[in-house]
């Protein structure tokens, strides 16, 4: 599934040459399946603030805590005219179980092909116990109503993160 078109593709290529996307860049577009049969696309959210939080895996301790934190603040994000979308490479079936188990109501996008994860620069080489592997670097991107990246949080530490993102969304 193609995740970038036109200007976003150009911006992505330029950003990749300079070490990744940065604040002010046009956010790469995407159109992905979501939990509960949803279709999630950046184009459908045009004109709204969008919080994209990228996480490694459904139902792991850090990812669960992050999802619960963002879900708990969903109404506050809505009041700030912001939509929160979680994204990982997990399949829809996994997202559906994850949402049901923790009673999550926020949209969860599935990027099994890793095109969008790569476009946002979060599909990276990681290392654990000396073993190198590819995975998602926990990152959050705040996209403004104009479709440009307003803020990027890389290598996120979960405690207090959702609240920090909410404050930034309110200020935008």
DRENLOLO-422982 format. One record per residue (C-alpha): residue in three letters; y, z, x. Coordinates in steps of 0.2 Angstrom, whole numbers, plus 2048, in hexadecimal, padded with zeros to 3 digits. Layout:
N
   r  yy  zz  xx
 ala   Y   Z   X
...
//
This chain:
172
   r  yy  zz  xx
 unk 800 800 800
 unk 811 7FB 807
 unk 81D 809 809
 unk 82C 801 810
 unk 837 7F3 80B
 unk 847 7EA 810
 unk 854 7F6 817
 unk 848 805 817
 unk 83C 7FB 822
 unk 84B 7F6 82E
 unk 851 808 82F
 unk 83F 80E 832
 unk 83D 802 841
 unk 84D 807 848
 unk 84A 819 845
 unk 838 818 84E
 unk 840 810 85D
 unk 84C 81E 85F
 unk 83F 82C 85C
 unk 83D 82D 84A
 unk 847 82E 83A
 unk 857 838 83A
 unk 864 83F 82E
 unk 86E 831 827
 unk 860 824 828
 unk 85B 81B 818
 unk 84B 824 812
 unk 83C 819 812
 unk 836 814 801
 unk 825 818 7FA
 unk 81A 816 7EB
 unk 80B 821 7EB
 unk 7FE 828 7DF
 unk 801 83A 7DA
 unk 7F7 849 7D3
 unk 7F4 848 7C1
 unk 7F5 835 7C0
 unk 807 834 7C5
 unk 80F 826 7CE
 unk 81C 82D 7DB
 unk 829 821 7E2
 unk 839 824 7EB
 unk 841 816 7E0
 unk 83D 81F 7D0
 unk 847 82E 7D7
 unk 856 824 7DC
 unk 866 82E 7D9
 unk 85E 83F 7DA
 unk 85C 84A 7E9
 unk 84A 84A 7EF
 unk 841 857 7F9
 unk 832 84F 802
 unk 827 85C 80A
 unk 819 855 814
 unk 80A 861 817
 unk 7FA 85F 820
 unk 7EC 864 813
 unk 7E9 86A 801
 unk 7E3 87C 7FF
 unk 7E6 882 811
 unk 7EF 892 813
 unk 800 88C 819
 unk 800 87D 80E
 unk 7FC 887 7FF
 unk 80A 894 803
 unk 816 886 805
 unk 811 87D 7F4
 unk 812 88E 7EB
 unk 823 891 7F2
 unk 82A 880 7ED
 unk 822 881 7DC
 unk 829 892 7D9
 unk 83B 88B 7DC
 unk 838 87B 7D2
 unk 845 880 7C4
 unk 852 885 7D1
 unk 84F 874 7DA
 unk 851 86C 7C9
 unk 862 875 7C6
 unk 867 86E 7D7
 unk 863 85D 7D0
 unk 855 85B 7DD
 unk 843 856 7DB
 unk 835 85D 7E6
 unk 826 852 7EC
 unk 818 858 7F7
 unk 80F 84B 801
 unk 7FF 84B 80B
 unk 7F1 83F 810
 unk 7E5 848 804
 unk 7DD 83E 7F6
 unk 7E3 840 7E3
 unk 7D3 849 7DF
 unk 7D7 857 7EC
 unk 7E9 857 7E6
 unk 7E3 85A 7D4
 unk 7D8 868 7D9
 unk 7E6 870 7E3
 unk 7F3 86F 7D5
 unk 7E6 876 7C9
 unk 7E1 885 7D4
 unk 7F2 88B 7D8
 unk 7FA 885 7C7
 unk 806 87A 7D0
 unk 812 86F 7C6
 unk 81B 865 7D4
 unk 816 853 7D8
 unk 80A 851 7E6
 unk 809 83F 7ED
 unk 7F9 839 7F6
 unk 7FC 82E 805
 unk 7EA 82B 80B
 unk 7EF 81B 814
 unk 7FC 825 81D
 unk 809 818 81C
 unk 817 823 815
 unk 812 831 820
 unk 814 825 82F
 unk 824 81E 828
 unk 82C 830 828
 unk 825 834 839
 unk 81A 842 834
 unk 809 83A 838
 unk 808 840 84A
 unk 7FC 844 858
 unk 7F8 857 857
 unk 7EE 862 863
 unk 7E4 871 85F
 unk 7D9 87A 86C
 unk 7DC 86C 878
 unk 7D5 85F 86B
 unk 7E1 851 866
 unk 7E1 84A 855
 unk 7EC 841 848
 unk 7F4 84C 83A
 unk 803 850 830
 unk 811 85A 838
 unk 818 866 82B
 unk 829 85E 827
 unk 835 85E 819
 unk 842 850 816
 unk 851 852 80A
 unk 856 841 803
 unk 867 840 7FB
 unk 86B 837 7EB
 unk 871 828 7F5
 unk 85F 826 7FD
 unk 864 82C 80E
 unk 85C 83A 817
 unk 868 849 816
 unk 85D 856 820
 unk 84D 857 829
 unk 843 866 82D
 unk 835 863 83A
 unk 827 86E 83F
 unk 82A 879 830
 unk 826 88C 82F
 unk 821 890 81D
 unk 829 8A1 81A
 unk 83A 89F 813
 unk 83A 88C 815
 unk 83B 887 802
 unk 84A 893 800
 unk 853 88A 80F
 unk 84F 879 808
 unk 856 87F 7F6
 unk 866 885 7FE
 unk 868 874 807
 unk 864 86A 7F7
 unk 872 875 7EE
 unk 87E 871 7FB
 unk 87B 85F 7FB
//
